[in-house]
Amino acid sequence: MAGMANRTRAGRGRAAAPLGLLALALALGGCASGDFGRTRADMRSDDMHRWVGEEATASVGIAPSQFQLTDDERQLRDYAYPLIEAPHSRPEWKGVFGDYTPLPAPWRREARFDRTAYGRLLIDEPHRSHSSRYAQLMEDVRDDLTRIEPFFQTATRVLDMDSKRNQARAIVSDLSPRENDDAKARMAENAMVVKWVQHCLRQRAASYRWALERLVIQAPDPMVAEADRLIALLEAEAAPRVASGGAAAVSKG
């Protein structure tokens, strides 16, 4: 009986080990991210996306501004991040370890765009049915569509204020060279954040279009019509537009 008890305890120990490792992995992953890969609240900061503007200007050799971000400038960078992050299709559990990381601006030589990456990941991942791939594609496009208008509304306000900032440089008394340089650098930052998003919107639309074309070949489905309509909407949103309110032009490019 003692031998049987020992074997039972040993078996339980072997069974518990993988579960213990899984629990540890999930606990460690939770340190960096929250549920489903969202950054945990205690890992966030007001300026967590400040690097977006700094990277945009640094990529073309412009020193970043030392001015603090205005509320709208901060919001512009917050709205920009999910639109410049590469679109990806994956089960939510894969994000448990978190994958937040600064991204290279498209003006850097090492920045390379692969319009097939999203579609290959979407198609290669295990799915219960081909219709779930169409559903995932449409969900990703809809997510982008909901993010675009808030971004450009904020961009309009930021660029309008930058127009006023630029005019003020000529009349502000005792403007130091450092203040003047920081003002010019911040205006460049803001404009390049907008250009970065515009650039990525065209890339996202191209990625979704490539994915849909491959789905049509591999698994034709009536859902293709709705997917095509959504991608066409995104392509239209990625077309040139002008910021309203007398601000500078927001040209996609």
Steps between C-alpha positions, in 0.01 A plus 500: 500500500789737581649438154167571335463823699847609397424430134173692531676799652769486231236489226326799650832683513564432132151617410528810714832611354369606156206676663737679735719611211195624309380696803847651542515595132161667517599683817820626340311602187258693717788714622536650155144495377142474613212291369546391138825691453369843598763702683427491872378821658801520730731476196341799326608861522359821358788528255540132417465580129719811501764294319281498185578864422861468611556198276333671204736796511807301603453279194572801278769654721292763684559543874178453701333794670549539875159660545247306704216350299167679493190292572418480129858414405500220755167374371629516142783261588266274699267473201791453262652192662231241416497629141876480448530162673494226239156339469503144619257215534556266792312330782476736795686261731816555296512855629510398866871572523455845347676630191503876543814636344613820328493476121738636237368790294446422129774746404771279649684284248453185706122546508355249256137443418374155405140520383472119507589460870150564636330272248746216549452514876123515463491201266764288674357525850267217606134598456187297555375596154590721209211731590680588823790630292265730312348606832843580645598700194182705514538558872853631451389737223206625707733567794716717275199685361382592850844637588552718194251781563607570862860513382434749222274713718787532746749556217287789374512671839874439541591629155273801546678587826835449331399753235433749779824400673692569181346845466575577864871439456526833317337705777603332827733730689852384589454161333820309566670290231429189709129581526485569129671171419272307733193661346612409148590147612158448661322617187712260296424220745125551480498519121709185470281305742207575269704399194605179674138401560404594144783286368395203713134528405590438137715206605223353716250524217749325270554225759128441542445498125773240449352283776149518351626406155669189642189405697289528185734259322529254785150510647237694300213617719209749475668692782750628247257772389480658845875465553564670167262784593679563831844498340376744235385731782844482657665570165279808466595615850866461403453742209628859527304730727536855629474589864212739559500816707752690295786275601774357285420244234501138609620327189544127496858435420 
